């Protein structure tokens, strides 16, 4: 399937079923984001439409939450609760009941007494701490949130501990975006999508960051932070690390697959800018990809490192 996959190293064909084209399972949205697999169902956000959707093999596509407050990234905690980033609410929340997604607990909405910008993506460490990014995309305009001035005057990466204390663990990003832990969770990958000037890839400044950085986590703090991979074309948005440490990142042309040594071994080609991905399905090996107005499924033999470590 040469039109749908770039096989740069034969190893890529051992990870993804390149004989099957990416399957479009849902379309007709504005800008899809935040895919997460929960209880045999894929949840994802249509950010500008301000709603959360869901898809299952049995029922197809349905509205899961008609007012999502411009929610973006989603993940699961150790108890299977959905953790969501709200652009509109400018907060990170826990959704208590999958049948009542608007029943929430607030995890973080302020830093040093000031409102967050617009939390974008979130992951949960095995020690229970919650890490999230806070770029300005939800306050830049009314397209993906509510236009407002930043109270913090910076775009940081945060860690929330078991007491609810919010700590800025990285403050030197232009626009921190997607993030993922390594298999043993001793490292963290963080995307910087600073090259995006507006929502959903309308303009870009290639002199600004469009890369993924990798940090070591030492005593709950970050060290290092060298550039792991420069994304071309486009920028890195959401990313995932699989059970063997391969990094899968979104880009303008689809999904790029990288070895732990940052070697690009293949691409899943999609027709429009791609925002994020997750692993799910009955075996946990289906790759669900949010790409502009659509959601795709790709068959693989990968699993999310977060649920196999």
N, C-alpha and C positions, 0 to 999 in steps of 0.2 A: 504494500500500500504506500508507494512512494509519495503520492500526493498528500498523505496525511502524517507521514513520519519521516524525519531525517535520521537515518542510522549512521552516526559518526563513528561509533565503535560497535562491533558485533555483540558486545556485552549487552547493549541496550535491548536487543531482541530476546534476551533471556529474561528480561524484566517486564516487558510489555508485549501483548499479543498484537504484533504489527500486521497480522493478516486480516484483522478486523478494523474497519474504520471507526473513529470515534462516533458514538451513538448520541444523537441529540434527543434527550429525554424531556426537555421542556424549553419553550421559547415564547417570545412575545412580551418580554419584560423591558425595562429601561436600562438598568445596570445591576447585574447580579453579583452577589458577594456572600461571604460568610458561610460556606457549606459546612454542615456538621451532620454526622450520622447518629441517630438516636432511636432506639426501639424500632428497628427495621424500617426507619423512615429517614429520608434526606430532608433536612431543613436548610433553607437558604433565604437571603434577603434580597429584595428588589429595592435598593436604597432610595432612589428619587421618588418612587411610588409609595414609600413609607409603609411597606408591608413585608411581613415574613411569609414565605411560601413553604409548602411541603410536598414531597413526592414519594410515592411508594410504588412498587411493581404492581400491587393489587389495585390501588385506587387512582393512580396517576397524580396529576397536579391539583392541589387545592390551596386555598388561602389558610394559613395557619394562624396569623395574627394580623387583622386589618389595620391596626395602628402600631407600628413597631418603633416609632420615634426615630426613624432613620437609622435603625440598627445596622451594624456592619459586621465585624468579626464575631464568630461564635466558637466555643470549644466546650469540652466536658470536664467536670472535675472527677475526682476518684469515686464519688458516689453516683455518677451518671447524671448530675444536674447540668443543665445548659448554662454556660457563662457567656454573656453577651456584652458587646460594646455598643452604646447608644450615642450617635452623633447628636441627636436632638436633646436628649436628657443630659448630655455631657457627663456620662457616668458609665461605670462598669457594674453590671448587675448579675445576680443569680436568679434564674427562672426556677421556681420551686416545684412546679407541677407541669409536666408536658401537655396536660389537658387544659391547663389554665396558664398560658404563657405570659399573660400580663400580671400574674402574681409573682412579685419579685422581692428580693432583698438587695439593698445597695451595698456593693463591695467598696467602691471608691467613687467620689464625685468632686473632691477637693484635694489640693496639695498646698500645705502651709496656709490654709485658710482661703485659698483662691480657687475658683472653679476651674476644672480641667478644660482643655480645648475641645476635643471631640475624640474620645478613645476609639481606636481603629481596629486593633487586633489583640488577641489575648491567648495565653497559654497557662497551664497549671503544672507546677513542678511537683515531683513526687513527695517533697517535704510539705506540701499543702499550700505553699506560697503561690500567688497569682501575679503574673507578669503581663504588662500591657504597654502598648505604644499610644502616643497622644499627639498626632500631627494636627494641623488646623483645617483639614478639608471640610469638616462639618460646620465651621464658623466662617469660612471664606465667602460663602454665599448662601442663598436659600435653596440651592439645588439638592444638597445632601445633608441639610440641617437648617440651622437658623443663623443668619449672618450676625456676627458679634465680634467685638475686639477681644483678643487674648488677654486674660487677666494674669497669666503666668509669664508671658513674654518669652516663652521658649517652648520647644517641642522635644519632650523627654520620653525616656523609657522608665517605667516604674515597676516596683515590686511591692506587693501587699502581703504582709505577714499574717500569722494566725491571730494577732491582736487587732488587726485592722489598720495598723500603721502603714502609711504610704511613703516609700522612699524612692527618690530619683536615683536610678542606678546608671543611667547614661544621659548626658546632657549636651553632647557634641554632635548630635544628628541634625541634618537639615529638616527632613520630614520622616521620622521613623515610621515604619509600616508593618509588614508581616514579620512574624518571628516564630522560631521553633527551637526546641532543645535537641541536642545530640542524643544518641541512643542511651548512653549512660547518664545523661543530663548533667554532665560536668562542663558542657559548653552550650552556648546559645548563639543562634544565627539571627541577625536582625537586618531587615531590608531598609534601605534609605531611598525613598522615592522622591528626593528633592527636585529631580528634573521635571516633575509634573508641575505645571503652573496653574492648572485648574482641575476640576472634577472629571474623572473618567477619560483621561488621556487626550483632551482636546488640543493642548499645546505642551511643548516640552522645551527645556533649555538644557542642552547636552553638556554645558559646562558645569552643571550642578550634579549632585550624586545620583547615580542610577546603579547602585551596587548592593551587595550583601556583605556584611561584616561578621566575623566570627570572634567571639569572646570566650575566655575561660571564666568559670564561676568559682571564685575562691572566697570562702567564708561569707557567702551571700552577696559578694560584690563582684564586679566585672573587671577583668584585666585583659590586656591585649587589645583586640578590636581591629586587627588588620583587615584589609579588604579581601574577602574570600572569592568573590566573582563579580565582574562587571556585566550587567545585562545589556545585550544588544540583539535586536532593537527593543525600544521601550524601556520600562523600568521594572524592578522586582516589586511585586505587590504581596500577595499571600504566598507562603511557601510551607512545605512539609518535609520532614526527615522520615525515611522509612526504616524498617526493622534492621537493615544492614548498613545504615548510615548514608545511603544515597540521598541527595538533596534534590527536591523537585520544586522549581520556582516558576511562578507565572511571569509572562513577558508579553510584549506586543504581538508576537507571532504564535503564542500558545504556551506550552509548558516545556521548560528546559530541564534535563536530567543531568546531575553532576555527581561524580564520585566524591567520597570524603576528601580526596586530594584536590578537588575543584576542577577536575577534568570533565569537560562537556562531552557526553557520550551519545546523546540523542535528543530529539525534540518531538513533541506531539504538536503537529501543526493544526491550528484552528483559524477560521477566517477572520476573526475580529480580536481586538485586544482582550487579554485574559486577566482575570483578577485574582483567582484563588483556586484551591483544590482541597479535597479531603479524601481519605480512604474509608470505605464502608462496604455495604452489601452483606449478603448472608455469610460470606467467608472473610469479610474485612479486607478483601483484595481488589474490589472495584474502586477505580479512581473517578471521583466526581469533580468536574471542573466547571467553575462559573466563568463565563466568557461573554462579556457585553450583555446582549439581550437573551442569552441562551444558557442552558446547562447541558453538559455532555458527560457520558460515561465511557470509560476506557477500561478494558479488561487487563489485569496485571497479576503478578504473584507477589506483590508488595503488601505490607501492612504498616500502619502508622507506628512509628517508634514509641509514641506516647502511650500506646496501649499494649506494648509487647516487652517493655523494659522491666 
